[in-house]
Amino acid sequence: MRTINAAPSTVGEILYEEFLKPLDMPPARLAELMDTTYEKIWEIIKNERDITLEEATQLSIIFNTDASFWMKLQELYKTWFNKQKKGYSIRLLNRNT
């Protein structure tokens, strides 16, 4: 068996790498569009805070996605993080051995 411990991408990583960078949109502009502060957007990008359902809905409108996309990203990361923190590991059967 092999253990998979790689962290899934955070909301902030996806937001920055897959949406802001390709659109050449600074975080300050996203903050304006969401009627929030630059600091809050930067905290999301740096994975220092979770997004709210309202923020997920705003992101879905701005980037033509679905709010559940953002919330699922967050839950995947939080689930992985909690398993790591508690010392759990995910084991998969290695069919090659």
Wavefront OBJ file of the C-alpha trace (Angstrom):
o trace
v 0.000 0.000 0.000
v 1.044 3.590 -0.569
v 0.067 6.688 1.370
v -1.178 9.865 -0.274
v -0.388 12.960 1.751
v -0.242 15.703 -0.869
v -2.353 18.686 0.083
v -5.168 19.670 -2.245
v -5.046 23.217 -3.550
v -6.532 25.900 -1.358
v -9.213 28.343 -2.431
v -6.563 31.055 -2.421
v -4.181 29.109 -4.655
v -6.908 28.397 -7.201
v -8.265 31.931 -7.004
v -4.859 33.469 -7.620
v -3.284 31.000 -10.062
v -6.323 30.023 -12.137
v -8.412 33.187 -12.091
v -6.586 36.371 -11.083
v -3.250 35.765 -12.831
v -4.682 34.697 -16.211
v -7.005 37.715 -16.185
v -4.205 40.012 -14.989
v -6.560 41.110 -12.219
v -4.921 42.490 -9.079
v -6.391 41.388 -5.745
v -7.315 45.026 -5.085
v -9.600 44.995 -8.142
v -11.281 41.809 -6.931
v -11.798 43.470 -3.549
v -13.532 46.379 -5.299
v -15.783 44.037 -7.271
v -16.704 42.160 -4.102
v -17.145 45.359 -2.068
v -14.670 44.159 0.528
v -11.165 45.018 1.649
v -7.899 44.146 -0.021
v -6.806 42.626 3.282
v -9.657 40.093 3.243
v -8.853 39.043 -0.315
v -5.153 38.750 0.525
v -5.979 36.628 3.595
v -7.979 34.266 1.354
v -5.141 34.075 -1.168
v -2.649 33.323 1.624
v -5.019 30.728 3.157
v -5.244 32.725 6.378
v -9.035 32.736 6.423
v -11.919 30.732 5.047
v -14.338 32.122 2.524
v -17.957 32.610 3.469
v -20.899 31.381 1.427
v -21.565 34.993 0.449
v -17.988 35.368 -0.812
v -18.263 32.075 -2.697
v -21.432 33.377 -4.333
v -19.708 36.630 -5.286
v -16.752 34.736 -6.760
v -19.150 32.543 -8.725
v -20.790 35.597 -10.269
v -17.509 37.376 -11.039
v -15.797 34.328 -12.547
v -18.853 32.546 -13.994
v -18.434 29.497 -11.779
v -20.654 27.978 -9.125
v -20.587 28.851 -5.428
v -20.349 25.146 -4.641
v -17.060 25.002 -6.582
v -15.452 27.401 -4.107
v -17.036 25.812 -1.055
v -15.992 22.311 -2.148
v -12.398 23.458 -2.652
v -12.420 24.803 0.867
v -13.954 21.655 2.352
v -11.495 19.381 0.534
v -8.565 21.315 1.943
v -10.021 21.525 5.451
v -10.752 17.781 5.465
v -7.199 16.997 4.332
v -5.738 19.413 6.880
v -7.747 17.941 9.760
v -6.693 14.411 8.818
v -3.048 15.489 8.783
v -3.393 17.319 12.077
v -4.901 14.264 13.749
v -2.268 11.944 12.308
v -4.570 10.081 9.940
v -3.393 8.964 6.542
v -5.195 7.823 3.444
v -3.984 4.489 2.191
v -4.570 3.104 -1.250
v -3.938 -0.416 -2.430
v -0.920 -0.422 -4.715
v -1.903 -2.796 -7.506
v 1.618 -2.843 -8.962
v 3.138 -4.803 -6.092
l 1 2 3 4 5 6 7 8 9 10 11 12 13 14 15 16 17 18 19 20 21 22 23 24 25 26 27 28 29 30 31 32 33 34 35 36 37 38 39 40 41 42 43 44 45 46 47 48 49 50 51 52 53 54 55 56 57 58 59 60 61 62 63 64 65 66 67 68 69 70 71 72 73 74 75 76 77 78 79 80 81 82 83 84 85 86 87 88 89 90 91 92 93 94 95 96 97
